C-alpha cells in the first residue's frame, strides 16, 4: 500500500514543472524526499537556487496535487535550502 501510495504521489508531484526550465521538479531533484506516515505525507523540496523566486508556487502546486491522491489525508511541504524557507513553509502549511 505505502509503495503504491508513494508512487502515486510521485506521479502527481511530477506534474509540477520548474517554470524556468520546464522540467519536472522530480526529474530536477528538487523533490528531496516523500515521507508517508499512515495517510499523512511530508514532501521535502530543495530549490536549485537558494533565492529561487518560484519555489513557493512549486511548493503550493506540489501540495495541491499530492492532496488529490486517493488515500492521502494531509500533506505538509518542507522547503529547505532557501533564504526564505521558514516564511515559505509557514505560508504553504497554514
C-alpha positions as CSV (number, residue, x, y, z in Angstrom):
1,X,0.0,0.0,0.0
2,X,2.6,2.5,1.0
3,X,4.8,1.8,-2.1
4,X,1.8,2.3,-4.4
5,X,0.8,5.5,-2.5
6,X,4.3,6.9,-2.8
7,X,4.4,6.0,-6.5
8,X,1.1,7.8,-7.0
9,X,2.2,10.9,-5.0
10,X,5.5,11.0,-7.0
11,X,3.5,10.8,-10.3
12,X,1.2,13.6,-9.1
13,X,4.1,15.9,-8.0
14,X,5.9,15.1,-11.2
15,X,3.3,17.3,-13.0
16,X,4.9,20.4,-11.3
17,X,7.5,21.9,-13.6
18,X,10.2,24.3,-12.8
19,X,8.9,27.4,-14.5
20,X,12.4,28.5,-15.7
21,X,13.5,25.1,-17.0
22,X,10.2,23.5,-18.0
23,X,11.3,20.2,-16.3
24,X,9.5,18.2,-13.6
25,X,10.6,19.1,-10.1
26,X,11.1,15.4,-9.5
27,X,13.4,15.0,-12.5
28,X,15.3,18.1,-11.4
29,X,15.9,16.7,-7.9
30,X,14.0,19.5,-6.2
31,X,11.9,16.9,-4.6
32,X,14.3,15.5,-2.0
33,X,12.0,13.2,-0.1
34,X,8.5,11.9,0.2
35,X,7.7,10.5,3.7
36,X,4.4,8.8,4.4
37,X,3.1,8.1,7.9
38,X,-0.3,6.5,7.7
39,X,-2.2,8.9,5.4
40,X,-0.1,11.9,6.2
41,X,2.6,12.9,3.7
42,X,5.6,15.1,4.1
43,X,7.3,16.3,0.9
44,X,10.7,17.9,1.2
45,X,11.7,20.4,-1.6
46,X,15.1,21.9,-2.1
47,X,15.3,24.5,-4.8
48,X,18.4,24.6,-7.1
49,X,18.9,28.2,-6.2
50,X,18.6,29.5,-2.5
51,X,16.9,32.6,-3.8
52,X,14.6,30.9,-6.3
53,X,11.5,33.1,-6.6
54,X,9.4,30.3,-7.9
55,X,9.7,27.8,-5.0
56,X,6.6,29.0,-3.2
57,X,4.5,28.4,-6.4
58,X,6.1,25.0,-6.9
59,X,5.5,24.0,-3.3
60,X,1.9,25.1,-3.4
61,X,1.3,23.2,-6.6
62,X,3.0,20.1,-5.2
63,X,0.9,20.3,-2.1
64,X,-2.3,20.7,-4.1
65,X,-1.6,17.8,-6.5
66,X,-0.4,15.4,-3.7
67,X,-3.5,16.2,-1.7
68,X,-5.7,15.0,-4.6
69,X,-4.1,11.5,-4.5
70,X,-6.5,8.8,-3.2
71,X,-5.5,7.7,0.3
72,X,-3.9,10.9,1.3
73,X,-5.5,12.9,4.2
74,X,-2.8,15.5,4.8
75,X,0.2,17.0,3.0
76,X,2.9,19.0,4.6
77,X,5.6,20.7,2.4
78,X,9.0,21.4,3.8
79,X,11.2,23.8,1.8
80,X,14.9,23.5,2.7
81,X,18.0,25.4,1.5
82,X,16.1,28.6,0.6
83,X,16.8,32.0,2.0
84,X,13.1,32.4,3.0
85,X,12.4,28.7,3.8
86,X,10.8,29.5,7.2
87,X,8.4,32.0,5.7
88,X,7.5,29.8,2.8
89,X,6.9,26.8,5.0
90,X,4.7,28.8,7.3
91,X,2.7,30.2,4.3
92,X,2.3,26.9,2.5
93,X,1.3,24.8,5.5
94,X,-1.1,27.2,7.3
